[in-house]
Amino acid sequence: MNGNVSSTRDGNEVIFSMAAKSNEEVDQWAELVKSSIGTLNMGSKIHENGFYVCVFSDPDGHKFNIVCMDERM
């Protein structure tokens, strides 16, 4: 690919997003990450865009977010 190898621990790449059906499901993901070998980068909260979200990294540094866009949907 003719480029430098990046460190996912020090930089950003793609963030994978997964939809949750409720704020409680987002909270469950956050608790699961805290009790495992992942890293919770941002605990469950209402983001500035109005979504309820948590962000975490797997052991290799790949980032994921779990998002509840609207519990009424």
Buried (B, 14 or more C-beta within 10 A) or exposed (E): EEEEEEEBEEEEEEEEEEEBEEBEBBBBBBBEBEEEEBBBBEBBEEEEEEBBBBBBBBEEBBBBBBBBEEEEE
